Amino acid sequence: MSEEHNNPQLLENLTMLGRKVTDSGGKLEVFPAPQSQNLKEVTLYTDEIYAHCPVTGQPDFYSCKLTYWPDQSCVESKSVKLYFQGLRDAGIFCEHLSDKIARDFFEALAPHAVRVELIQRPRGGISITAVSELKR
């Protein structure tokens, strides 16, 4: 096992991993990216995002493919899961949600770039795909 895997500095800012936490408060936790220049891109995928229409209150179900090009930080996946779970009470349109996710990840990670592809499952026979990108 490499020395990097035993480095306590990697874990010092992680308050959710390995602990019973049911609400992240919208916080995304990060850890230092590998020191080598080999890591170019990270992609996260989930089909377990739920929110609701801000007008009708009807539930909306989403799939999300989130790709970021890390600089100094990577995102810890448990905090991502809790972040997405925290959206379940949001009354928000698909397009705004895509933008919110991209901005929240961009702010937390300060990556070179982030791209969010959010797909709303069909409701009334219509599916929506909203793509948001932020770059430095």
N, CA, C and O atoms as a GROMACS GRO file, in nm:
protein
  544
    1MET      N    1   0.085  -0.118   0.000
    1MET     CA    2   0.000   0.000   0.000
    1MET      C    3   0.090   0.124   0.000
    1MET      O    4   0.189   0.129   0.072
    2SER      N    5   0.055   0.221  -0.080
    2SER     CA    6   0.138   0.340  -0.090
    2SER      C    7   0.126   0.426   0.035
    2SER      O    8   0.032   0.414   0.113
    3GLU      N    9   0.225   0.512   0.051
    3GLU     CA   10   0.227   0.603   0.165
    3GLU      C   11   0.106   0.697   0.162
    3GLU      O   12   0.055   0.737   0.267
    4GLU      N   13   0.060   0.731   0.042
    4GLU     CA   14  -0.054   0.821   0.028
    4GLU      C   15  -0.180   0.763   0.092
    4GLU      O   16  -0.261   0.837   0.148
    5HIS      N   17  -0.198   0.629   0.086
    5HIS     CA   18  -0.315   0.565   0.144
    5HIS      C   19  -0.315   0.572   0.297
    5HIS      O   20  -0.422   0.564   0.358
    6ASN      N   21  -0.200   0.586   0.358
    6ASN     CA   22  -0.190   0.592   0.503
    6ASN      C   23  -0.177   0.734   0.555
    6ASN      O   24  -0.147   0.754   0.673
    7ASN      N   25  -0.198   0.831   0.471
    7ASN     CA   26  -0.177   0.970   0.505
    7ASN      C   27  -0.298   1.027   0.579
    7ASN      O   28  -0.405   1.041   0.520
    8PRO      N   29  -0.284   1.060   0.710
    8PRO     CA   30  -0.398   1.114   0.785
    8PRO      C   31  -0.446   1.248   0.733
    8PRO      O   32  -0.560   1.286   0.759
    9GLN      N   33  -0.362   1.322   0.662
    9GLN     CA   34  -0.404   1.451   0.606
    9GLN      C   35  -0.514   1.433   0.503
    9GLN      O   36  -0.595   1.524   0.481
   10LEU      N   37  -0.518   1.317   0.438
   10LEU     CA   38  -0.625   1.291   0.340
   10LEU      C   39  -0.761   1.287   0.409
   10LEU      O   40  -0.862   1.319   0.348
   11LEU      N   41  -0.763   1.248   0.536
   11LEU     CA   42  -0.888   1.226   0.608
   11LEU      C   43  -0.926   1.340   0.702
   11LEU      O   44  -1.038   1.340   0.754
   12GLU      N   45  -0.838   1.435   0.724
   12GLU     CA   46  -0.862   1.535   0.829
   12GLU      C   47  -0.984   1.622   0.808
   12GLU      O   48  -1.043   1.668   0.905
   13ASN      N   49  -1.025   1.645   0.684
   13ASN     CA   50  -1.142   1.729   0.658
   13ASN      C   51  -1.270   1.650   0.631
   13ASN      O   52  -1.374   1.709   0.602
   14LEU      N   53  -1.262   1.518   0.642
   14LEU     CA   54  -1.378   1.434   0.613
   14LEU      C   55  -1.453   1.404   0.742
   14LEU      O   56  -1.405   1.328   0.826
   15THR      N   57  -1.570   1.463   0.756
   15THR     CA   58  -1.648   1.446   0.879
   15THR      C   59  -1.762   1.347   0.864
   15THR      O   60  -1.826   1.311   0.962
   16MET      N   61  -1.788   1.301   0.741
   16MET     CA   62  -1.902   1.211   0.717
   16MET      C   63  -1.859   1.067   0.695
   16MET      O   64  -1.927   0.974   0.741
   17LEU      N   65  -1.749   1.046   0.626
   17LEU     CA   66  -1.704   0.913   0.590
   17LEU      C   67  -1.672   0.832   0.716
   17LEU      O   68  -1.598   0.876   0.803
   18GLY      N   69  -1.731   0.712   0.724
   18GLY     CA   70  -1.706   0.625   0.838
   18GLY      C   71  -1.788   0.660   0.961
   18GLY      O   72  -1.768   0.602   1.068
   19ARG      N   73  -1.880   0.753   0.947
   19ARG     CA   74  -1.964   0.795   1.060
   19ARG      C   75  -2.110   0.787   1.018
   19ARG      O   76  -2.142   0.794   0.900
   20LYS      N   77  -2.197   0.774   1.116
   20LYS     CA   78  -2.341   0.774   1.088
   20LYS      C   79  -2.385   0.919   1.069
   20LYS      O   80  -2.391   0.997   1.164
   21VAL      N   81  -2.415   0.951   0.946
   21VAL     CA   82  -2.460   1.086   0.910
   21VAL      C   83  -2.578   1.068   0.815
   21VAL      O   84  -2.569   0.994   0.718
   22THR      N   85  -2.686   1.136   0.843
   22THR     CA   86  -2.804   1.123   0.757
   22THR      C   87  -2.834   1.251   0.680
   22THR      O   88  -2.920   1.251   0.591
   23ASP      N   89  -2.766   1.360   0.714
   23ASP     CA   90  -2.790   1.486   0.645
   23ASP      C   91  -2.659   1.563   0.638
   23ASP      O   92  -2.595   1.590   0.739
   24SER      N   93  -2.619   1.598   0.516
   24SER     CA   94  -2.492   1.669   0.497
   24SER      C   95  -2.508   1.819   0.511
   24SER      O   96  -2.409   1.892   0.513
   25GLY      N   97  -2.632   1.866   0.519
   25GLY     CA   98  -2.654   2.009   0.521
   25GLY      C   99  -2.613   2.075   0.389
   25GLY      O  100  -2.586   2.195   0.385
   26GLY      N  101  -2.609   1.995   0.283
   26GLY     CA  102  -2.571   2.048   0.152
   26GLY      C  103  -2.422   2.059   0.131
   26GLY      O  104  -2.377   2.109   0.028
   27LYS      N  105  -2.344   2.013   0.228
   27LYS     CA  106  -2.198   2.025   0.220
   27LYS      C  107  -2.138   1.911   0.138
   27LYS      O  108  -2.173   1.794   0.156
   28LEU      N  109  -2.048   1.946   0.049
   28LEU     CA  110  -1.969   1.849  -0.025
   28LEU      C  111  -1.829   1.848   0.035
   28LEU      O  112  -1.763   1.951   0.043
   29GLU      N  113  -1.785   1.730   0.076
   29GLU     CA  114  -1.652   1.720   0.136
   29GLU      C  115  -1.550   1.681   0.030
   29GLU      O  116  -1.579   1.606  -0.063
   30VAL      N  117  -1.431   1.734   0.046
   30VAL     CA  118  -1.325   1.710  -0.051
   30VAL      C  119  -1.200   1.657   0.019
   30VAL      O  120  -1.182   1.673   0.139
   31PHE      N  121  -1.117   1.594  -0.061
   31PHE     CA  122  -0.986   1.548  -0.013
   31PHE      C  123  -0.884   1.584  -0.121
   31PHE      O  124  -0.921   1.607  -0.236
   32PRO      N  125  -0.756   1.590  -0.085
   32PRO     CA  126  -0.654   1.631  -0.184
   32PRO      C  127  -0.649   1.535  -0.302
   32PRO      O  128  -0.651   1.413  -0.286
   33ALA      N  129  -0.641   1.592  -0.420
   33ALA     CA  130  -0.623   1.511  -0.542
   33ALA      C  131  -0.484   1.448  -0.539
   33ALA      O  132  -0.394   1.500  -0.473
   34PRO      N  133  -0.467   1.338  -0.610
   34PRO     CA  134  -0.334   1.278  -0.617
   34PRO      C  135  -0.230   1.378  -0.665
   34PRO      O  136  -0.258   1.464  -0.749
   35GLN      N  137  -0.110   1.367  -0.612
   35GLN     CA  138  -0.004   1.460  -0.647
   35GLN      C  139   0.046   1.442  -0.790
   35GLN      O  140   0.099   1.535  -0.851
   36SER      N  141   0.030   1.322  -0.845
   36SER     CA  142   0.075   1.299  -0.982
   36SER      C  143  -0.017   1.374  -1.078
   36SER      O  144  -0.125   1.420  -1.039
   37GLN      N  145   0.025   1.385  -1.199
   37GLN     CA  146  -0.055   1.452  -1.302
   37GLN      C  147  -0.138   1.352  -1.382
   37GLN      O  148  -0.190   1.385  -1.488
   38ASN      N  149  -0.151   1.229  -1.331
   38ASN     CA  150  -0.218   1.122  -1.406
   38ASN      C  151  -0.370   1.133  -1.404
   38ASN      O  152  -0.435   1.094  -1.501
   39LEU      N  153  -0.429   1.185  -1.297
   39LEU     CA  154  -0.574   1.193  -1.287
   39LEU      C  155  -0.624   1.310  -1.369
   39LEU      O  156  -0.593   1.426  -1.338
   40LYS      N  157  -0.699   1.282  -1.472
   40LYS     CA  158  -0.745   1.387  -1.564
   40LYS      C  159  -0.893   1.419  -1.548
   40LYS      O  160  -0.935   1.534  -1.566
   41GLU      N  161  -0.973   1.318  -1.514
   41GLU     CA  162  -1.118   1.335  -1.518
   41GLU      C  163  -1.182   1.238  -1.420
   41GLU      O  164  -1.138   1.124  -1.405
   42VAL      N  165  -1.287   1.284  -1.354
   42VAL     CA  166  -1.365   1.200  -1.262
   42VAL      C  167  -1.511   1.212  -1.301
   42VAL      O  168  -1.562   1.323  -1.320
   43THR      N  169  -1.579   1.098  -1.313
   43THR     CA  170  -1.720   1.098  -1.348
   43THR      C  171  -1.799   1.026  -1.241
   43THR      O  172  -1.764   0.916  -1.199
   44LEU      N  173  -1.906   1.090  -1.196
   44LEU     CA  174  -1.999   1.032  -1.100
   44LEU      C  175  -2.132   1.014  -1.170
   44LEU      O  176  -2.172   1.098  -1.251
   45TYR      N  177  -2.202   0.906  -1.139
   45TYR     CA  178  -2.332   0.881  -1.200
   45TYR      C  179  -2.428   0.831  -1.093
   45TYR      O  180  -2.393   0.749  -1.009
   46THR      N  181  -2.551   0.883  -1.098
   46THR     CA  182  -2.657   0.832  -1.013
   46THR      C  183  -2.790   0.844  -1.085
   46THR      O  184  -2.810   0.933  -1.167
   47ASP      N  185  -2.880   0.753  -1.052
   47ASP     CA  186  -3.017   0.766  -1.101
   47ASP      C  187  -3.112   0.776  -0.982
   47ASP      O  188  -3.229   0.736  -0.990
   48GLU      N  189  -3.061   0.830  -0.873
   48GLU     CA  190  -3.138   0.839  -0.750
   48GLU      C  191  -3.152   0.982  -0.698
   48GLU      O  192  -3.138   1.006  -0.578
   49ILE      N  193  -3.178   1.076  -0.788
   49ILE     CA  194  -3.203   1.213  -0.747
   49ILE      C  195  -3.353   1.239  -0.758
   49ILE      O  196  -3.416   1.207  -0.859
   50TYR      N  197  -3.407   1.297  -0.654
   50TYR     CA  198  -3.549   1.327  -0.650
   50TYR      C  199  -3.567   1.472  -0.608
   50TYR      O  200  -3.496   1.521  -0.520
   51ALA      N  201  -3.659   1.539  -0.670
   51ALA     CA  202  -3.701   1.674  -0.631
   51ALA      C  203  -3.847   1.684  -0.668
   51ALA      O  204  -3.910   1.582  -0.700
   52HIS      N  205  -3.903   1.803  -0.665
   52HIS     CA  206  -4.042   1.814  -0.709
   52HIS      C  207  -4.062   1.946  -0.783
   52HIS      O  208  -3.987   2.042  -0.768
   53CYS      N  209  -4.166   1.946  -0.863
   53CYS     CA  210  -4.200   2.064  -0.942
   53CYS      C  211  -4.234   2.179  -0.847
   53CYS      O  212  -4.314   2.161  -0.755
   54PRO      N  213  -4.176   2.296  -0.869
   54PRO     CA  214  -4.203   2.409  -0.779
   54PRO      C  215  -4.345   2.465  -0.792
   54PRO      O  216  -4.390   2.541  -0.707
   55VAL      N  217  -4.414   2.427  -0.900
   55VAL     CA  218  -4.550   2.478  -0.922
   55VAL      C  219  -4.655   2.379  -0.876
   55VAL      O  220  -4.746   2.413  -0.800
   56THR      N  221  -4.642   2.254  -0.922
   56THR     CA  222  -4.746   2.154  -0.893
   56THR      C  223  -4.716   2.069  -0.771
   56THR      O  224  -4.806   2.009  -0.713
   57GLY      N  225  -4.589   2.063  -0.732
   57GLY     CA  226  -4.549   1.978  -0.620
   57GLY      C  227  -4.534   1.832  -0.660
   57GLY      O  228  -4.502   1.750  -0.574
   58GLN      N  229  -4.554   1.798  -0.787
   58GLN     CA  230  -4.540   1.659  -0.830
   58GLN      C  231  -4.392   1.619  -0.826
   58GLN      O  232  -4.304   1.701  -0.850
   59PRO      N  233  -4.367   1.491  -0.794
   59PRO     CA  234  -4.228   1.446  -0.784
   59PRO      C  235  -4.161   1.437  -0.921
   59PRO      O  236  -4.224   1.401  -1.020
   60ASP      N  237  -4.034   1.472  -0.924
   60ASP     CA  238  -3.951   1.456  -1.043
   60ASP      C  239  -3.835   1.366  -1.006
   60ASP      O  240  -3.775   1.379  -0.899
   61PHE      N  241  -3.803   1.273  -1.095
   61PHE     CA  242  -3.697   1.176  -1.073
   61PHE      C  243  -3.590   1.198  -1.179
   61PHE      O  244  -3.621   1.218  -1.297
   62TYR      N  245  -3.464   1.195  -1.137
   62TYR     CA  246  -3.354   1.233  -1.225
   62TYR      C  247  -3.243   1.130  -1.226
   62TYR      O  248  -3.221   1.057  -1.129
   63SER      N  249  -3.173   1.126  -1.339
   63SER     CA  250  -3.043   1.063  -1.351
   63SER      C  251  -2.943   1.176  -1.371
   63SER      O  252  -2.975   1.279  -1.431
   64CYS      N  253  -2.823   1.156  -1.320
   64CYS     CA  254  -2.723   1.262  -1.331
   64CYS      C  255  -2.587   1.201  -1.363
   64CYS      O  256  -2.542   1.108  -1.296
   65LYS      N  257  -2.524   1.255  -1.464
   65LYS     CA  258  -2.385   1.224  -1.496
   65LYS      C  259  -2.307   1.352  -1.472
   65LYS      O  260  -2.326   1.452  -1.541
   66LEU      N  261  -2.218   1.348  -1.374
   66LEU     CA  262  -2.141   1.465  -1.335
   66LEU      C  263  -1.993   1.434  -1.360
   66LEU      O  264  -1.939   1.337  -1.305
   67THR      N  265  -1.930   1.515  -1.441
   67THR     CA  266  -1.789   1.497  -1.471
   67THR      C  267  -1.715   1.623  -1.429
   67THR      O  268  -1.758   1.735  -1.457
   68TYR      N  269  -1.601   1.602  -1.362
   68TYR     CA  270  -1.518   1.718  -1.329
   68TYR      C  271  -1.373   1.686  -1.360
   68TYR      O  272  -1.330   1.570  -1.356
   69TRP      N  273  -1.298   1.792  -1.389
   69TRP     CA  274  -1.157   1.783  -1.418
   69TRP      C  275  -1.085   1.844  -1.297
   69TRP      O  276  -1.075   1.966  -1.285
   70PRO      N  277  -1.035   1.757  -1.208
   70PRO     CA  278  -0.984   1.806  -1.079
   70PRO      C  279  -0.859   1.891  -1.091
   70PRO      O  280  -0.778   1.876  -1.182
   71ASP      N  281  -0.847   1.981  -0.994
   71ASP     CA  282  -0.724   2.058  -0.978
   71ASP      C  283  -0.658   2.010  -0.850
   71ASP      O  284  -0.578   1.917  -0.854
   72GLN      N  285  -0.691   2.071  -0.738
   72GLN     CA  286  -0.630   2.036  -0.611
   72GLN      C  287  -0.712   1.938  -0.528
   72GLN      O  288  -0.660   1.875  -0.436
   73SER      N  289  -0.842   1.925  -0.559
   73SER     CA  290  -0.932   1.847  -0.474
   73SER      C  291  -1.016   1.748  -0.554
   73SER      O  292  -1.046   1.768  -0.672
   74CYS      N  293  -1.055   1.641  -0.484
   74CYS     CA  294  -1.153   1.545  -0.534
   74CYS      C  295  -1.268   1.542  -0.434
   74CYS      O  296  -1.249   1.576  -0.317
   75VAL      N  297  -1.385   1.501  -0.479
   75VAL     CA  298  -1.501   1.499  -0.390
   75VAL      C  299  -1.518   1.360  -0.330
   75VAL      O  300  -1.496   1.259  -0.396
   76GLU      N  301  -1.556   1.357  -0.204
   76GLU     CA  302  -1.578   1.230  -0.132
   76GLU      C  303  -1.719   1.182  -0.162
   76GLU      O  304  -1.814   1.259  -0.149
   77SER      N  305  -1.734   1.057  -0.201
   77SER     CA  306  -1.861   1.007  -0.256
   77SER      C  307  -1.975   0.999  -0.155
   77SER      O  308  -2.090   1.016  -0.194
   78LYS      N  309  -1.948   0.973  -0.028
   78LYS     CA  310  -2.059   0.969   0.069
   78LYS      C  311  -2.122   1.107   0.082
   78LYS      O  312  -2.244   1.119   0.093
   79SER      N  313  -2.040   1.210   0.080
   79SER     CA  314  -2.096   1.345   0.088
   79SER      C  315  -2.178   1.377  -0.036
   79SER      O  316  -2.275   1.452  -0.029
   80VAL      N  317  -2.141   1.319  -0.151
   80VAL     CA  318  -2.218   1.339  -0.274
   80VAL      C  319  -2.354   1.272  -0.260
   80VAL      O  320  -2.456   1.330  -0.295
   81LYS      N  321  -2.354   1.151  -0.209
   81LYS     CA  322  -2.481   1.078  -0.189
   81LYS      C  323  -2.573   1.158  -0.097
   81LYS      O  324  -2.692   1.172  -0.126
   82LEU      N  325  -2.520   1.208   0.014
   82LEU     CA  326  -2.601   1.285   0.107
   82LEU      C  327  -2.645   1.420   0.047
   82LEU      O  328  -2.756   1.466   0.073
   83TYR      N  329  -2.558   1.480  -0.032
   83TYR     CA  330  -2.593   1.604  -0.101
   83TYR      C  331  -2.714   1.581  -0.191
   83TYR      O  332  -2.811   1.657  -0.188
   84PHE      N  333  -2.707   1.475  -0.272
   84PHE     CA  334  -2.818   1.446  -0.362
   84PHE      C  335  -2.946   1.411  -0.285
   84PHE      O  336  -3.055   1.452  -0.325
   85GLN      N  337  -2.933   1.337  -0.176
   85GLN     CA  338  -3.051   1.306  -0.094
   85GLN      C  339  -3.114   1.433  -0.038
   85GLN      O  340  -3.236   1.440  -0.021
   86GLY      N  341  -3.033   1.533  -0.008
   86GLY     CA  342  -3.082   1.659   0.046
   86GLY      C  343  -3.164   1.739  -0.054
   86GLY      O  344  -3.233   1.834  -0.015
   87LEU      N  345  -3.159   1.704  -0.181
   87LEU     CA  346  -3.235   1.775  -0.283
   87LEU      C  347  -3.380   1.730  -0.288
   87LEU      O  348  -3.461   1.793  -0.356
   88ARG      N  349  -3.415   1.622  -0.219
   88ARG     CA  350  -3.548   1.562  -0.232
   88ARG      C  351  -3.662   1.656  -0.193
   88ARG      O  352  -3.775   1.638  -0.239
   89ASP      N  353  -3.634   1.754  -0.109
   89ASP     CA  354  -3.739   1.848  -0.069
   89ASP      C  355  -3.738   1.976  -0.151
   89ASP      O  356  -3.819   2.066  -0.128
   90ALA      N  357  -3.647   1.984  -0.247
   90ALA     CA  358  -3.636   2.106  -0.328
   90ALA      C  359  -3.748   2.114  -0.429
   90ALA      O  360  -3.778   2.018  -0.499
   91GLY      N  361  -3.810   2.230  -0.437
   91GLY     CA  362  -3.904   2.261  -0.544
   91GLY      C  363  -3.827   2.337  -0.649
   91GLY      O  364  -3.799   2.456  -0.632
   92ILE      N  365  -3.791   2.269  -0.759
   92ILE     CA  366  -3.698   2.330  -0.854
   92ILE      C  367  -3.718   2.269  -0.992
   92ILE      O  368  -3.743   2.149  -1.006
   93PHE      N  369  -3.707   2.352  -1.095
   93PHE     CA  370  -3.715   2.303  -1.233
   93PHE      C  371  -3.584   2.232  -1.269
   93PHE      O  372  -3.479   2.261  -1.211
   94CYS      N  373  -3.591   2.141  -1.363
   94CYS     CA  374  -3.476   2.062  -1.406
   94CYS      C  375  -3.358   2.151  -1.447
   94CYS      O  376  -3.244   2.125  -1.408
   95GLU      N  377  -3.385   2.253  -1.525
   95GLU     CA  378  -3.279   2.341  -1.574
   95GLU      C  379  -3.207   2.413  -1.460
   95GLU      O  380  -3.085   2.426  -1.461
   96HIS      N  381  -3.284   2.458  -1.362
   96HIS     CA  382  -3.225   2.525  -1.246
   96HIS      C  383  -3.148   2.427  -1.159
   96HIS      O  384  -3.045   2.462  -1.102
   97LEU      N  385  -3.197   2.304  -1.150
   97LEU     CA  386  -3.129   2.203  -1.069
   97LEU      C  387  -2.994   2.167  -1.130
   97LEU      O  388  -2.895   2.152  -1.058
   98SER      N  389  -2.989   2.153  -1.261
   98SER     CA  390  -2.863   2.125  -1.329
   98SER      C  391  -2.762   2.236  -1.300
   98SER      O  392  -2.646   2.208  -1.269
   99ASP      N  393  -2.806   2.360  -1.310
   99ASP     CA  394  -2.719   2.475  -1.282
   99ASP      C  395  -2.674   2.477  -1.136
   99ASP      O  396  -2.557   2.503  -1.107
  100LYS      N  397  -2.766   2.449  -1.044
  100LYS     CA  398  -2.733   2.449  -0.901
  100LYS      C  399  -2.626   2.344  -0.868
  100LYS      O  400  -2.530   2.372  -0.797
  101ILE      N  401  -2.645   2.223  -0.921
  101ILE     CA  402  -2.549   2.116  -0.895
  101ILE      C  403  -2.412   2.156  -0.948
  101ILE      O  404  -2.312   2.140  -0.879
  102ALA      N  405  -2.406   2.206  -1.071
  102ALA     CA  406  -2.278   2.247  -1.130
  102ALA      C  407  -2.210   2.355  -1.045
  102ALA      O  408  -2.090   2.348  -1.019
  103ARG      N  409  -2.287   2.454  -1.003
  103ARG     CA  410  -2.230   2.563  -0.922
  103ARG      C  411  -2.183   2.514  -0.785
  103ARG      O  412  -2.076   2.554  -0.738
  104ASP      N  413  -2.262   2.428  -0.722
  104ASP     CA  414  -2.223   2.376  -0.590
  104ASP      C  415  -2.094   2.295  -0.598
  104ASP      O  416  -2.008   2.308  -0.511
  105PHE      N  417  -2.082   2.211  -0.701
  105PHE     CA  418  -1.960   2.132  -0.716
  105PHE      C  419  -1.842   2.221  -0.754
  105PHE      O  420  -1.730   2.200  -0.706
  106PHE      N  421  -1.865   2.319  -0.838
  106PHE     CA  422  -1.757   2.410  -0.878
  106PHE      C  423  -1.705   2.487  -0.758
  106PHE      O  424  -1.584   2.506  -0.743
  107GLU      N  425  -1.795   2.532  -0.673
  107GLU     CA  426  -1.756   2.606  -0.553
  107GLU      C  427  -1.681   2.518  -0.453
  107GLU      O  428  -1.582   2.561  -0.395
  108ALA      N  429  -1.728   2.396  -0.434
  108ALA     CA  430  -1.666   2.307  -0.334
  108ALA      C  431  -1.530   2.255  -0.378
  108ALA      O  432  -1.440   2.240  -0.296
  109LEU      N  433  -1.515   2.225  -0.507
  109LEU     CA  434  -1.395   2.159  -0.556
  109LEU      C  435  -1.292   2.251  -0.621
  109LEU      O  436  -1.173   2.220  -0.623
  110ALA      N  437  -1.338   2.364  -0.673
  110ALA     CA  438  -1.252   2.452  -0.753
  110ALA      C  439  -1.178   2.372  -0.861
  110ALA      O  440  -1.056   2.382  -0.872
  111PRO      N  441  -1.252   2.294  -0.940
  111PRO     CA  442  -1.187   2.215  -1.046
  111PRO      C  443  -1.154   2.301  -1.166
  111PRO      O  444  -1.189   2.418  -1.173
  112HIS      N  445  -1.085   2.240  -1.261
  112HIS     CA  446  -1.061   2.310  -1.388
  112HIS      C  447  -1.194   2.332  -1.459
  112HIS      O  448  -1.216   2.436  -1.521
  113ALA      N  449  -1.282   2.232  -1.450
  113ALA     CA  450  -1.414   2.241  -1.512
  113ALA      C  451  -1.506   2.137  -1.449
  113ALA      O  452  -1.461   2.039  -1.390
  114VAL      N  453  -1.635   2.162  -1.463
  114VAL     CA  454  -1.736   2.066  -1.420
  114VAL      C  455  -1.848   2.066  -1.524
  114VAL      O  456  -1.883   2.170  -1.580
  115ARG      N  457  -1.903   1.947  -1.548
  115ARG     CA  458  -2.014   1.932  -1.643
  115ARG      C  459  -2.120   1.845  -1.579
  115ARG      O  460  -2.090   1.735  -1.531
  116VAL      N  461  -2.243   1.892  -1.578
  116VAL     CA  462  -2.355   1.819  -1.521
  116VAL      C  463  -2.457   1.793  -1.632
  116VAL      O  464  -2.505   1.885  -1.696
  117GLU      N  465  -2.488   1.666  -1.652
  117GLU     CA  466  -2.594   1.628  -1.744
  117GLU      C  467  -2.704   1.566  -1.659
  117GLU      O  468  -2.690   1.456  -1.606
  118LEU      N  469  -2.814   1.638  -1.648
  118LEU     CA  470  -2.925   1.598  -1.562
  118LEU      C  471  -3.042   1.558  -1.653
  118LEU      O  472  -3.086   1.636  -1.738
  119ILE      N  473  -3.092   1.438  -1.633
  119ILE     CA  474  -3.201   1.386  -1.716
  119ILE      C  475  -3.323   1.362  -1.627
  119ILE      O  476  -3.321   1.278  -1.537
  120GLN      N  477  -3.427   1.436  -1.654
  120GLN     CA  478  -3.553   1.418  -1.582
  120GLN      C  479  -3.630   1.305  -1.650
  120GLN      O  480  -3.651   1.308  -1.771
  121ARG      N  481  -3.670   1.207  -1.573
  121ARG     CA  482  -3.749   1.097  -1.629
  121ARG      C  483  -3.882   1.150  -1.679
  121ARG      O  484  -3.934   1.249  -1.629
  122PRO      N  485  -3.938   1.081  -1.779
  122PRO     CA  486  -4.062   1.131  -1.840
  122PRO      C  487  -4.176   1.149  -1.739
  122PRO      O  488  -4.203   1.063  -1.655
  123ARG      N  489  -4.239   1.263  -1.752
  123ARG     CA  490  -4.364   1.290  -1.679
  123ARG      C  491  -4.453   1.357  -1.782
  123ARG      O  492  -4.415   1.457  -1.843
  124GLY      N  493  -4.572   1.303  -1.800
  124GLY     CA  494  -4.659   1.353  -1.907
  124GLY      C  495  -4.603   1.322  -2.044
  124GLY      O  496  -4.635   1.389  -2.141
  125GLY      N  497  -4.518   1.217  -2.052
  125GLY     CA  498  -4.462   1.175  -2.179
  125GLY      C  499  -4.341   1.254  -2.224
  125GLY      O  500  -4.290   1.230  -2.334
  126ILE      N  501  -4.292   1.348  -2.143
  126ILE     CA  502  -4.180   1.432  -2.183
  126ILE      C  503  -4.063   1.413  -2.086
  126ILE      O  504  -4.079   1.421  -1.965
  127SER      N  505  -3.946   1.387  -2.143
  127SER     CA  506  -3.822   1.380  -2.068
  127SER      C  507  -3.743   1.507  -2.097
  127SER      O  508  -3.748   1.560  -2.208
  128ILE      N  509  -3.670   1.555  -1.998
  128ILE     CA  510  -3.589   1.677  -2.016
  128ILE      C  511  -3.444   1.644  -1.983
  128ILE      O  512  -3.416   1.576  -1.885
  129THR      N  513  -3.353   1.692  -2.066
  129THR     CA  514  -3.210   1.684  -2.036
  129THR      C  515  -3.157   1.826  -2.029
  129THR      O  516  -3.172   1.903  -2.124
  130ALA      N  517  -3.095   1.859  -1.917
  130ALA     CA  518  -3.034   1.991  -1.899
  130ALA      C  519  -2.884   1.972  -1.872
  130ALA      O  520  -2.846   1.894  -1.785
  131VAL      N  521  -2.802   2.043  -1.945
  131VAL     CA  522  -2.656   2.033  -1.930
  131VAL      C  523  -2.602   2.169  -1.885
  131VAL      O  524  -2.631   2.272  -1.946
  132SER      N  525  -2.525   2.165  -1.778
  132SER     CA  526  -2.461   2.287  -1.727
  132SER      C  527  -2.310   2.262  -1.719
  132SER      O  528  -2.266   2.155  -1.679
  133GLU      N  529  -2.232   2.364  -1.759
  133GLU     CA  530  -2.087   2.355  -1.755
  133GLU      C  531  -2.028   2.482  -1.696
  133GLU      O  532  -2.075   2.593  -1.723
  134LEU      N  533  -1.928   2.464  -1.617
  134LEU     CA  534  -1.850   2.576  -1.565
  134LEU      C  535  -1.702   2.545  -1.585
  134LEU      O  536  -1.659   2.432  -1.564
  135LYS      N  537  -1.626   2.645  -1.627
  135LYS     CA  538  -1.482   2.627  -1.650
  135LYS      C  539  -1.407   2.746  -1.592
  135LYS      O  540  -1.459   2.857  -1.583
  136ARG      N  541  -1.283   2.719  -1.554
  136ARG     CA  542  -1.196   2.828  -1.512
  136ARG      C  543  -1.122   2.879  -1.632
  136ARG      O  544  -1.042   2.972  -1.620
   0.00000   0.00000   0.00000
